[in-house]
Amino acid sequence: MYKHIALLVRKDDMSHDEFVDYWQHNHTPIAKDIEGVVRYQTVLPADPENTEFDGLAELYFETLDDLHEALGSEGSRDYDPTREIAAKARDDVDNFLDVEARPRFIGEEKVWKDEVDGDTDGLWKHSAFLVRKDGMSHEEFRDYWENNHSPLAKDIEGVVRYQTVYPADPENTEFDGVAELYFETLDDLHEALGSEGSRDYDPTREVAAKAREDVDNFLAIEKRPRFIGQETVQKNEVGDKEGY
C-alpha cells in the first residue's frame, strides 16, 4: 500500500482554528474522493501551539501509478493533477494552505505490529519524519532502521500499532522515512515519547529509553520533525488488506 503524507501549514492570515474548520468541512469532503484514494485519514495536533505543522493528511492508493496520477511525483511540494477531483482538490488547497511551506512524503507502508486490527480511528499517533545521519547512505540508514531499530521500536511501552513508510524515490524526497507509533491514550504516548514541541525526547520507561539511545546510531535528531496528534479515518475502502 502506497501513501501520500502531506504535512500541512496554514496560510499566514489564518488562525489554527480557522484552518481546521476549513480543512475538515470544506477540503476533506473533496480530498477523500480523489481518484484512486482507497483510504483517507487526517491527524490533528495534540498541542497546536507547540508543533511545526497544523495537521497531517494521509491518502492511500493501491499502486504507486495511481498515486502519481492523482498527486504527482516525488520531489515537489506542489503538484499539477489532470484528473477531475484531484484537480479540484489542488485548486482548493490555495484557500487554506501555504503550499510552499508544506513538505510531503510519498512511500510504501510496512506494518510491524498491530494490536488494534487496523482500527486507528481515534488513536493517538507519533509520526517521526526521519533524516539519516551525515556520512550515512540511504541504503545504510534503511538497513539499520529495518534490522536494528524497528524490532526495538515496535515494543516501546504502550505502542499498539507500529508501521514504517519507505520513500518511493529516496533521491527526491526530504525525508528518509516515516516511523508511525500509535497509542490508546495521549498519556501513554507522552510517557513513552515525551510531549509536543521538541524534536528530541527523554523517556524513562525501559524499552522507550533503549530506543532513544539507539536513534543516535542512524538519525540526525535535530533535523527530524515529529508530529503528535489524534487520527480520524475519513474513508476506508481497504478492508482487511494491508492490515486495515
C-alpha positions in Angstrom: 0.0 0.0 0.0 1.3 3.4 -1.0 0.5 6.6 0.7 0.9 10.4 0.3 1.5 12.2 3.6 1.1 16.0 3.5 2.5 18.0 6.4 0.1 20.9 6.4 0.9 24.5 7.1 -1.9 27.1 7.2 -1.9 30.4 5.3 -0.4 33.3 7.1 -3.7 35.2 7.6 -5.5 32.2 9.1 -5.7 31.0 12.7 -5.2 27.3 13.5 -8.9 27.0 14.4 -9.9 28.7 11.1 -7.6 26.3 9.3 -9.0 23.2 10.9 -12.6 24.3 10.3 -11.9 24.8 6.6 -9.8 21.7 6.2 -12.3 19.4 7.9 -15.6 20.9 6.5 -14.6 22.1 3.0 -11.5 20.3 1.8 -11.8 16.8 3.3 -15.1 16.0 1.6 -13.3 16.7 -1.7 -9.9 15.1 -0.9 -11.4 11.8 0.2 -12.9 11.3 -3.2 -9.7 12.0 -5.2 -9.4 9.4 -7.9 -7.7 6.2 -6.7 -7.9 7.0 -3.0 -8.8 3.9 -1.0 -8.2 5.3 2.5 -8.0 8.9 3.7 -7.2 10.0 7.3 -6.4 13.2 9.0 -4.4 13.9 12.1 -5.0 16.9 14.3 -2.2 18.1 16.6 -2.5 17.4 20.3 -0.9 20.8 21.1 -1.2 23.2 18.2 0.8 26.0 19.9 3.9 23.8 20.1 4.1 21.9 16.8 5.6 22.7 13.4 2.6 21.7 11.4 -1.2 22.3 11.6 -2.1 18.7 10.7 -1.3 15.7 8.6 -3.4 14.5 5.6 -2.7 10.9 4.6 -4.0 9.4 1.3 -3.6 5.7 0.4 -3.5 4.2 -3.0 -3.3 0.6 -4.2 -0.5 1.3 -6.6 2.2 3.9 -7.0 1.0 4.7 -10.5 -2.5 5.6 -9.1 -0.9 7.9 -6.5 1.4 9.7 -9.1 -1.5 10.1 -11.5 -3.6 11.8 -8.8 -1.0 13.7 -6.8 2.2 14.0 -8.9 5.6 12.5 -8.4 8.1 12.7 -5.6 10.3 15.7 -5.0 7.9 18.7 -5.3 5.9 20.3 -2.6 3.3 21.3 -5.2 1.6 19.2 -7.9 -0.5 19.6 -11.1 -3.0 16.9 -11.4 -5.1 16.3 -14.5 -7.9 14.1 -13.1 -11.1 15.9 -12.3 -11.5 15.7 -8.5 -7.7 15.7 -7.9 -7.5 19.0 -9.8 -10.5 20.4 -7.8 -8.7 19.5 -4.6 -5.5 21.1 -5.8 -7.4 24.3 -6.6 -8.9 24.3 -3.1 -5.7 24.0 -1.1 -4.9 27.6 -2.0 -7.8 28.6 0.2 -6.2 27.4 3.4 -2.6 26.1 2.9 0.8 27.6 2.5 1.8 25.1 -0.2 5.4 26.1 -0.4 5.8 25.5 3.3 4.1 22.1 3.2 6.5 19.1 3.0 5.1 15.9 1.6 6.2 12.3 1.6 5.3 9.5 -0.8 6.1 6.0 0.2 5.2 2.4 0.8 3.9 1.3 4.2 5.0 -1.7 6.2 3.1 -2.8 9.4 5.3 -4.3 12.1 2.8 -4.6 14.9 -1.0 -4.3 15.1 -3.0 -4.9 18.2 -6.0 -2.9 17.0 -6.8 -4.9 13.8 -6.2 -1.8 11.7 -8.7 0.3 13.5 -6.7 3.5 14.1 -9.7 5.9 14.3 -9.4 8.0 17.4 -5.9 6.7 18.3 -3.0 9.0 19.2 -0.1 8.9 16.8 3.5 9.9 17.0 4.9 10.4 13.4 8.6 10.9 13.2 9.9 12.1 9.8 13.3 10.6 9.7 16.6 12.2 8.4 19.7 10.0 8.3 23.0 10.9 10.0 25.6 12.7 8.0 28.0 10.2 6.4 25.4 7.5 6.1 23.8 6.5 2.7 20.1 6.0 2.5 20.7 2.3 2.0 22.8 2.1 5.1 20.2 4.1 7.0 17.3 1.8 5.9 19.3 -1.4 6.7 19.9 -0.2 10.3 16.4 1.1 10.7 14.8 -2.1 9.5 17.1 -4.6 11.1 18.1 -2.9 14.3 15.8 -0.1 15.3 12.3 -1.2 14.2 12.4 -4.5 16.1 13.1 -2.5 19.2 10.7 0.4 18.5 7.6 -1.8 18.0 7.9 -3.0 21.6 8.0 0.5 23.1 5.7 0.5 26.1 2.2 1.5 25.2 2.6 1.0 21.4 -0.5 -0.7 19.9 0.5 -0.3 16.3 3.8 0.4 14.7 4.4 1.0 11.0 7.1 2.4 8.8 6.9 4.2 5.5 9.8 3.8 3.0 10.2 6.5 0.3 9.2 5.6 -3.2 12.0 7.8 -4.6 14.8 8.3 -1.9 16.8 10.6 -4.2 13.9 13.1 -4.4 12.4 13.3 -1.0 13.0 15.5 2.1 13.0 12.5 4.5 14.5 9.1 4.6 11.3 7.5 6.0 8.5 7.9 8.4 8.0 6.0 11.7 4.4 5.9 13.0 3.6 4.7 16.5 0.1 4.5 17.8 -1.1 4.7 21.4 -4.5 4.3 23.0 -4.2 7.5 25.1 -2.2 10.7 24.9 -0.8 10.0 28.3 0.6 6.7 27.1 2.2 8.5 24.2 3.7 11.2 26.3 5.0 8.8 28.9 6.8 6.8 26.1 7.9 9.6 23.8 7.7 12.9 25.5 5.5 15.9 24.8 4.8 18.1 21.8 7.2 20.8 20.6 10.6 19.1 20.9 12.4 17.1 18.2 14.1 15.1 20.9 12.7 13.3 24.0 13.9 11.8 27.3 11.8 8.8 28.1 12.1 6.9 31.4 10.4 3.6 30.5 12.9 0.8 29.7 12.3 0.0 26.1 11.5 3.6 25.1 14.8 4.7 26.7 16.6 2.0 24.9 15.1 3.1 21.6 16.0 6.7 22.3 19.6 5.7 22.8 19.6 3.7 19.6 18.4 6.6 17.4 21.7 8.3 17.7 23.2 5.4 15.7 21.3 6.4 12.5 19.3 9.6 12.8 20.1 13.3 12.7 17.7 14.1 15.6 17.9 17.9 15.2 16.7 17.6 11.6 13.8 15.2 12.4 10.4 16.8 12.7 7.8 14.9 14.7 4.1 15.3 15.0 1.9 14.2 17.8 -1.9 14.1 17.1 -5.2 12.2 17.1 -6.1 10.3 13.9 -9.5 10.3 12.3 -10.2 7.9 9.5 -12.4 9.8 6.9 -12.6 7.0 4.4 -11.6 3.3 4.3 -12.2 1.0 1.3 -9.1 -1.2 2.1 -10.9 -3.8 4.2 -8.7 -6.5 5.6 -5.9 -5.9 3.1 -2.6 -4.4 4.3 -3.6 -4.7 8.0 -6.8 -2.5 7.7 
